[in-house]
Amino acid sequence: MTFRQLFDPASSTYTYLIADDTNHEAVLIDSVIDQVARDLALLRDNGLTLRYTLDTHVHADHVTAAHAIKQALAGGAARPAGVAAVQTAVSRDCNAAGYDRYLGDGDVILFGREEILVIATPGHTAGSVSFLWRDHVFTGDALLIGGCGRTDFQSGSAEALYHSITQKLFTLDEQVLVYPGRDYKGRRVSSIGEEKLFNARLAGKSLKEFVAIMDSLGPPAPARIHEAVPVNLVRGTELPPALSGQVPREAAALADLDSISVRQFSDEWQSPALRRRTVLIDVRTPAEFAIEHVEGAQSLPLDQLDPAALMARVGPAHTVFCICQTGTRSQLAAARLREAGFAQVVHVDGGTNAWRTAGLPLVRASP
């Protein structure tokens, strides 16, 4: 049996790979679009056939790679003859569209000789589920190491989360290992017994005490919520068309893209000479662009990006800089533009979030 715990440092989230060594069938839990190249390379290098991408909920801090991975593995040598296509799956209570399978409490995911039990654990979001495999439980953002997920958006409920944890997860054997969807302190695994004894929000707490704790948190909104939630509700984003179904090229294309830090770009962007031979396109939605954007950027949403039209307007010799909220959509846009024939395409690493964090000026809408 193959088991890997993988980490995305930008979102502090974990992705899990489980594979049956008898027939090399695998599942991925909580994939991240920024790590598509990593995950596809891992599948390819270990000779694994992916059967499912499973999401514990509709994520607010990263875009799922479910659809992108399915698209990349469609057809060709990536899927042996007679083997079913990758199935994307999420809870039916997420009210999401475009996934292949909608999961309910007690459903079973089969791959090879292995099975995963679906446990509905609403509260962080209405559609949150946990996945029990052998003596491992993958809890997403419901139960974290020493804590739990927030309950103040996406139909979250502190009462529901308390019942999900105390009446479902805490009734599992105390030796069951807890693998969370995230951790900001580098912790990788806990156990049901440890969480029952030491979880600061839950150990020895009544429902009333827990609700009071959750109501007092007031955390800031996730940095990518306006990008991630709408996309995840419709199965996640796609890869650039030229990369679909070509696993080695996909990994190389996204890994080899030129990037530039926000500070370096800010310094260079001040040069009038640079601006005459470059264009900065902001591939976020028009609404996001209207709230704040880098001075001099042109709004060109990813879903409306027409490389041929841009080529006709600026010419192939221009350097094109791409920026978005965090760097995810800008990478996809840059890959698409490079494939279309632009010689110099660079994405701004970290996007407007990193720009704001660095204290660099942004053009903001009037209050």
Rosetta blueprint (number, residue, H / E / L):
1 M L
2 T E
3 F E
4 R E
5 Q E
6 L E
7 F E
8 D E
9 P L
10 A L
11 S L
12 S L
13 T E
14 Y E
15 T E
16 Y E
17 L E
18 I E
19 A E
20 D E
21 D L
22 T L
23 N L
24 H L
25 E E
26 A E
27 V E
28 L E
29 I E
30 D L
31 S L
32 V L
33 I H
34 D H
35 Q H
36 V H
37 A H
38 R H
39 D H
40 L H
41 A H
42 L H
43 L H
44 R H
45 D H
46 N L
47 G L
48 L L
49 T E
50 L E
51 R E
52 Y E
53 T E
54 L E
55 D L
56 T L
57 H L
58 V L
59 H L
60 A L
61 D L
62 H L
63 V L
64 T L
65 A L
66 A H
67 H H
68 A H
69 I H
70 K H
71 Q H
72 A H
73 L L
74 A L
75 G L
76 G H
77 A H
78 A H
79 R L
80 P L
81 A L
82 G L
83 V L
84 A L
85 A L
86 V L
87 Q E
88 T E
89 A E
90 V E
91 S E
92 R H
93 D H
94 C H
95 N L
96 A L
97 A L
98 G L
99 Y L
100 D L
101 R E
102 Y E
103 L E
104 G L
105 D L
106 G L
107 D L
108 V E
109 I E
110 L E
111 F E
112 G L
113 R L
114 E E
115 E E
116 I E
117 L E
118 V E
119 I E
120 A E
121 T L
122 P L
123 G L
124 H L
125 T L
126 A L
127 G L
128 S L
129 V E
130 S E
131 F E
132 L E
133 W E
134 R L
135 D L
136 H E
137 V E
138 F E
139 T E
140 G E
141 D L
142 A L
143 L E
144 L E
145 I L
146 G L
147 G E
148 C E
149 G L
150 R L
151 T L
152 D L
153 F L
154 Q L
155 S L
156 G L
157 S L
158 A H
159 E H
160 A H
161 L H
162 Y H
163 H H
164 S H
165 I H
166 T H
167 Q H
168 K L
169 L H
170 F H
171 T H
172 L L
173 D L
174 E L
175 Q L
176 V L
177 L E
178 V E
179 Y E
180 P E
181 G L
182 R E
183 D L
184 Y L
185 K L
186 G L
187 R L
188 R L
189 V L
190 S E
191 S E
192 I H
193 G H
194 E H
195 E H
196 K H
197 L H
198 F H
199 N L
200 A L
201 R L
202 L L
203 A L
204 G L
205 K L
206 S L
207 L H
208 K H
209 E H
210 F H
211 V H
212 A H
213 I H
214 M H
215 D H
216 S L
217 L L
218 G L
219 P L
220 P L
221 A L
222 P L
223 A L
224 R L
225 I H
226 H H
227 E H
228 A H
229 V H
230 P H
231 V H
232 N H
233 L L
234 V L
235 R L
236 G L
237 T L
238 E L
239 L L
240 P L
241 P H
242 A H
243 L H
244 S L
245 G L
246 Q L
247 V H
248 P H
249 R H
250 E H
251 A H
252 A H
253 A H
254 L H
255 A H
256 D L
257 L L
258 D E
259 S E
260 I E
261 S L
262 V H
263 R H
264 Q H
265 F H
266 S H
267 D H
268 E H
269 W H
270 Q L
271 S L
272 P H
273 A H
274 L H
275 R H
276 R H
277 R L
278 T E
279 V E
280 L E
281 I E
282 D E
283 V L
284 R L
285 T L
286 P H
287 A H
288 E H
289 F H
290 A H
291 I H
292 E E
293 H E
294 V L
295 E L
296 G L
297 A L
298 Q E
299 S E
300 L L
301 P L
302 L H
303 D H
304 Q H
305 L L
306 D L
307 P H
308 A H
309 A H
310 L H
311 M H
312 A H
313 R H
314 V H
315 G L
316 P L
317 A L
318 H L
319 T E
320 V E
321 F E
322 C E
323 I E
324 C L
325 Q L
326 T L
327 G L
328 T H
329 R H
330 S H
331 Q H
332 L H
333 A H
334 A H
335 A H
336 R H
337 L H
338 R H
339 E H
340 A H
341 G L
342 F L
343 A L
344 Q E
345 V E
346 V E
347 H E
348 V E
349 D L
350 G L
351 G H
352 T H
353 N H
354 A H
355 W H
356 R H
357 T H
358 A L
359 G L
360 L L
361 P L
362 L L
363 V E
364 R E
365 A L
366 S L
367 P L
